Each structure stands twice: as structure tokens, then as C-alpha cells.
Amino acid sequence: MNRFEETKKAGLFGIIGNIFLLIIKGTVGFVFKSQAMIADAANSAGDIFASLMTFIGNKIASTPEDSDHNFGHGKAEYLFSMFIAISMVVIAFELLYDSVYTLINGSNLVFSWLLVAVCLVTIIVKLSLYLYTSRLAKKYNNILLEANKKDHFNDCIVTSLTLVSILFTLINIYWFDSIVGITISIWICITGFKIFMESYNILMDKSIDPKTEEIITDIAHNYKEIQKLDAISSTPVGYKYIVVLTIFVDGNMPTFDSHKLADKFEKDVNELDNVYKAIVHVNPI
């Protein structure tokens, strides 16, 4: 199974899992008047949207290059990650308003062991999704999966806090439920902003990471004919980069040999996992 097929599978699992959690958390939250549980349910609604964006974004990104898109459609991953981030921030502000309102006007939360059971089920489901997407995100360096991974991890923390707030009602501390709702809102907002900025930087042609630049430099040092690697310029194409390199060689080197050297150097750089295409310019000294 390739990168895009596994991302599609992760998106489908996320959609199914989050629909299940939305139904049980929303129902139980409204019945027992738990603001934190309702906030958690709304977060699951956002998670459904996030998983749907992962599915659609991955489908577009997997479309091969064509006459209008010479380098494929890989940047769709980052565009749809921004959609996920925006939806998270919108939900966060709505939840923040509701939680502050409940804090001011009081809570009618009724304790139930069913609330506790729902929290435990949510943690198990979300932890499973987190571990699954985390493995795929690391394997394929996919920002859509990375966004989903962070979302699933946040949900584990959020639901754990929800569980604590519910248990606090056993000792008649009801205001903590609203405090947790506010905490959840802020947590979601911060996470959404981070995902948005990461995607934004890529769409604004953020340079390749310093570690890869160092590896490219080491490759250049393996060629005694390359006297100097002058510049490394890069632009992202989906999850990979086009890398433009300028090397300097002895001015007496025949043109044919210098081009042959450039071809070999390009081939070595192209073997790097996050390089889409290397372009080498040769200048004589």
C-alpha cells in the first residue's frame, strides 16, 4: 500500500471513529448538562471535518502531474491542512464563548458513571487513532497526517481533562467543568494556529530543512571535481522539494565532463526522500 492509499485509509478511519464519538459524547453531554463533554463533542465534529479534509486533500494531492500542473498537485496537502486549522480555530472560539457563559451563569451538570465511561471510550479510540496516524505521518512525512496526529493527541488530553472535571462533581465542585471547557477551547485554538502557520510557510515556499542541506553539502564533498558548492535554493512541491544547486569546477574542465559531473551529482541528490528534483548549474573558476 503506497503513501496516498494509506493516507486515504487513515482519513476514513478518522471519519468513522469521530462520527461514533460525536454521537455518544453529544448525546450524553446534553442529557447530563456537561459543558466540558459538549465541548468535547463539538471538538469531535471538527475532527470529522479534519478527517474529511485529509481524505479530499490526499485524493487531490495524489493526482499525477498534467499539462497545467507540471509538478503535480502535492501542495493540496498543505492547502487542506489550512482548512483543518481554520475549522479548529472557529470551533475553539464558539466553545470559549459557551464555556465562559456557563461559568458566569452557573452549571447544571449531573454526575453519571456513563459520562466517565464515555470519556474512557473516547480516550481509547483517540489514542488508537493517534498511534496509527503518528506511525504513518513519520513514515510518509505527510502534513495532513501530521495535523490529524496532533488533533488526535490533543483529543486524548482534552478528554482526560473532561474526565477530571466530571469526577470533581463528586465533591460538589461544578465550576471546574466550565474551566475545562475554556481550557479545551484555548488548546484547540493554539493547535489550529500552529498547523495553519506550518502550512502557510510551505505554501509561501519555505526552504528545505537545514539537515537536508547538510546532507547535500556532504554529497558535494564526495566529488573532488566540485571545488565549491555555492548556493542551495529550494521550493516545495507537495511534501518534496525542487532543489537548485550551483557548483564551481576547474575552468579547464571540458564542458562535456562538467555536464557529466552535474548529472551524477543530480542523480545522487534526487535519491534523497524529500527531493522531488535536483537542478545543478555549473560555473567555472
C-alpha positions in Angstrom: 0.0 0.0 0.0 1.5 3.3 -1.1 1.6 6.8 0.6 -1.7 8.1 -0.7 -3.6 4.9 -0.2 -2.6 4.7 3.5 -3.4 8.4 4.0 -6.9 7.7 2.5 -7.3 4.8 4.8 -6.3 7.0 7.8 -8.9 9.6 6.7 -11.7 7.0 6.5 -10.8 5.6 9.9 -10.8 9.1 11.4 -14.2 9.9 9.9 -15.8 6.7 11.2 -14.3 7.0 14.6 -15.2 10.6 15.1 -18.8 10.2 14.0 -19.1 7.5 16.6 -17.6 9.7 19.3 -19.7 12.7 18.3 -22.9 10.8 18.7 -22.2 9.4 22.1 -20.5 12.5 23.5 -23.1 14.9 22.2 -26.0 12.8 23.5 -24.5 12.1 26.9 -23.3 15.7 27.3 -26.7 17.2 26.7 -28.5 14.7 28.8 -26.2 15.3 31.8 -25.6 19.0 31.1 -21.8 18.7 31.0 -20.3 21.7 29.2 -16.9 20.0 29.0 -18.5 16.9 27.4 -20.5 19.1 25.0 -17.2 21.0 24.1 -15.6 17.6 23.6 -18.4 16.6 21.3 -18.1 19.8 19.3 -14.4 19.1 19.0 -15.3 15.7 17.5 -17.4 17.5 14.9 -14.3 19.4 14.0 -12.4 16.2 13.9 -14.8 14.8 11.3 -14.2 17.8 9.2 -10.4 17.4 9.7 -10.6 13.7 8.6 -12.7 14.6 5.6 -10.2 17.3 4.6 -7.5 14.7 4.9 -9.4 12.4 2.7 -10.2 15.0 0.0 -6.8 16.7 0.2 -5.0 13.4 -0.2 -7.1 12.5 -3.2 -6.2 15.7 -5.0 -2.6 15.6 -3.9 -2.3 12.1 -5.4 -3.4 13.3 -8.8 -0.5 12.9 -11.3 1.2 15.9 -12.9 -0.5 17.2 -16.1 0.0 19.9 -18.7 -1.4 22.6 -16.4 0.4 21.3 -13.3 3.9 20.3 -14.3 4.9 19.4 -10.8 1.8 17.6 -9.7 -0.8 18.6 -7.1 1.1 17.9 -3.9 0.6 21.3 -2.4 -3.1 20.4 -1.9 -1.9 18.7 1.3 -0.9 22.0 2.8 -3.9 23.9 1.4 -6.3 21.4 3.0 -4.3 21.4 6.2 -5.0 25.1 6.4 -8.7 24.4 6.1 -8.4 22.0 9.0 -6.6 24.6 11.1 -9.2 27.3 10.3 -12.1 25.0 11.3 -10.3 24.2 14.6 -10.0 27.9 15.5 -13.6 28.7 14.6 -14.8 25.8 16.8 -12.5 27.0 19.6 -14.0 30.5 19.7 -17.5 29.1 19.8 -16.7 26.7 22.7 -14.9 29.5 24.5 -18.0 31.7 24.4 -20.2 28.9 25.6 -17.9 27.9 28.4 -17.5 31.5 29.7 -21.3 31.9 29.6 -21.8 28.7 31.7 -19.0 29.8 34.1 -20.8 33.1 34.7 -24.4 31.8 34.8 -23.7 28.5 36.6 -23.6 24.8 35.6 -26.4 22.2 35.9 -24.0 19.2 35.4 -25.4 16.0 36.8 -22.8 13.3 37.6 -23.1 9.9 36.0 -20.8 7.0 35.6 -22.0 6.9 32.0 -20.1 10.2 31.5 -17.0 8.5 32.9 -17.5 5.5 30.6 -17.8 7.8 27.5 -14.6 9.6 28.4 -12.7 6.3 28.8 -14.0 5.0 25.4 -13.0 8.3 23.8 -9.5 8.1 25.2 -9.1 4.5 23.9 -10.4 5.4 20.4 -8.4 8.6 20.1 -5.2 7.0 21.5 -5.5 4.2 18.9 -6.0 6.8 16.1 -3.1 8.8 17.4 -0.7 5.9 17.4 -1.9 4.8 13.9 -1.6 8.3 12.3 1.6 9.0 14.1 3.3 6.0 12.5 2.1 7.0 9.0 3.0 10.6 9.5 6.5 9.7 10.4 6.8 7.1 7.6 5.5 9.4 4.8 6.3 12.9 6.1 2.7 13.9 5.3 1.4 17.2 6.9 -2.2 16.1 6.6 -1.4 13.1 8.7 0.7 15.3 11.0 -2.2 17.6 11.5 -4.5 14.6 12.2 -1.9 13.1 14.6 -1.7 16.4 16.6 -5.5 16.6 16.6 -5.9 13.0 18.0 -3.3 13.6 20.6 -4.9 16.9 21.7 -8.2 15.0 22.0 -6.6 12.5 24.4 -5.5 15.3 26.6 -8.8 17.2 26.3 -10.9 14.2 27.1 -8.7 13.4 30.1 -9.4 16.9 31.4 -13.1 16.4 30.8 -12.9 13.2 32.8 -11.3 15.1 35.7 -13.9 17.8 35.6 -16.7 15.2 35.8 -15.1 13.5 38.8 -14.8 16.8 40.5 -18.6 17.0 40.7 -18.4 14.1 43.2 -17.1 16.6 45.7 -19.5 19.3 44.6 -17.0 21.4 42.5 -19.1 22.3 39.5 -17.2 25.4 38.2 -14.3 23.2 37.1 -16.4 21.8 34.3 -16.6 25.3 32.7 -12.9 25.9 33.3 -12.1 22.7 31.5 -14.3 23.9 28.6 -12.3 27.1 28.4 -9.0 25.2 28.6 -10.2 22.9 25.7 -11.0 26.0 23.6 -7.7 27.6 24.1 -5.9 24.3 23.4 -7.7 23.8 20.2 -7.1 27.4 19.1 -3.3 27.2 19.7 -3.0 23.8 17.9 -5.0 25.2 14.9 -2.8 28.3 14.7 0.4 26.2 14.7 -0.9 23.9 11.9 -2.0 26.9 9.9 1.4 28.6 10.1 3.2 25.4 9.2 1.1 25.0 6.1 1.3 28.7 5.3 5.1 28.6 5.4 5.2 25.8 2.9 2.8 27.5 0.5 5.0 30.6 0.8 7.9 28.5 -0.4 9.8 27.8 2.8 13.3 26.5 2.2 14.3 22.9 2.7 15.3 21.9 6.2 19.0 22.5 7.3 19.6 18.8 7.8 18.9 18.1 4.2 21.1 21.0 3.1 23.9 19.5 5.2 23.4 16.1 3.5 23.6 17.7 0.1 26.8 19.5 1.1 28.3 16.2 2.2 27.4 14.6 -1.1 29.1 17.5 -2.9 32.2 16.9 -0.8 32.4 13.4 -2.2 33.2 14.8 -5.6 36.8 16.0 -5.7 36.0 17.8 -9.0 33.5 20.1 -7.2 35.6 22.9 -5.8 32.7 24.8 -4.2 29.0 24.4 -3.6 28.0 28.0 -3.8 24.2 28.0 -3.2 21.3 25.8 -2.3 17.9 27.2 -3.4 14.7 25.2 -2.9 11.0 25.4 -3.3 8.4 22.9 -2.0 6.3 20.7 -4.3 3.9 18.9 -2.1 5.8 17.1 0.5 9.1 17.2 -1.5 11.3 19.9 -2.8 12.8 21.2 -6.1 16.4 21.9 -5.3 18.6 24.2 -7.4 22.3 23.9 -6.8 25.3 25.9 -8.1 28.7 24.3 -8.2 32.1 25.6 -9.2 34.6 23.5 -11.1 38.1 24.0 -12.6 37.8 26.4 -15.5 39.9 24.0 -17.6 37.5 21.1 -17.2 35.9 20.2 -20.6 32.3 21.2 -21.0 31.3 17.6 -21.6 32.9 16.4 -18.4 31.4 19.2 -16.3 27.9 18.3 -17.6 28.5 14.7 -16.8 29.6 15.6 -13.3 26.4 17.7 -12.9 24.3 14.7 -14.0 25.9 12.4 -11.4 25.5 15.0 -8.7 21.9 15.5 -9.6 21.3 11.7 -9.5 22.7 11.4 -6.0 20.7 14.3 -4.7 17.5 13.0 -6.3 17.8 9.9 -4.2 17.0 11.8 -1.1 13.5 11.1 0.2 12.3 14.7 0.3 13.8 15.9 -3.0 11.4 15.9 -6.0 14.0 17.1 -8.5 17.6 18.5 -8.3 18.8 21.0 -10.9 22.6 21.7 -11.0 24.2 24.7 -12.5 28.0 24.5 -13.3 30.2 27.5 -13.1 33.9 27.5 -13.9 36.5 29.1 -11.7 
